[in-house]
């Protein structure tokens, strides 16, 4: 799960997502999925509506899609 997980000491950062993306690219995985897209925002009414991390809206999504766009356009 992106951002703050159910266990307080478990946080998936944007940097962590970039590391996951890099590993997936190196190992030629077809896609990366994360739980939950709706949480890709720093604020909301509950933990199910926000990442709990001080990141811009869609920061986690952009960490994944920016790389996918650059690798899919390569010859």
WOWO-V193276 format. One record per backbone hydrogen bond with DSSP energy under -1.0 kcal/mol. CO is the residue of the C=O (numbers start at 0). NH is the residue of the N-H. E is the energy in kcal/mol with one decimal. If there is no record, write none. Layout:
((CO | NH | E) (CO | NH | E))
This chain:
((2 | 11 | -2.6) (6 | 9 | -2.3) (9 | 4 | -2.8) (11 | 2 | -1.9) (12 | 16 | -2.1) (13 | 17 | -2.2) (14 | 18 | -2.0) (15 | 19 | -2.3) (16 | 20 | -2.6) (17 | 21 | -2.4) (18 | 22 | -2.3) (19 | 23 | -2.7) (20 | 24 | -2.4) (21 | 25 | -2.5) (22 | 26 | -1.8) (23 | 28 | -2.7) (24 | 27 | -1.4) (34 | 1 | -1.7) (35 | 38 | -1.9) (36 | 39 | -2.0) (38 | 40 | -2.5) (39 | 57 | -2.8) (40 | 50 | -2.7) (45 | 48 | -2.0) (50 | 3 | -3.5) (52 | 54 | -1.9) (55 | 58 | -1.9) (57 | 61 | -2.8) (58 | 62 | -1.7) (59 | 63 | -1.1) (60 | 64 | -3.1) (61 | 65 | -2.1) (63 | 67 | -1.8) (64 | 68 | -2.5) (65 | 69 | -1.6) (66 | 70 | -2.3) (67 | 71 | -2.3) (68 | 72 | -1.1))
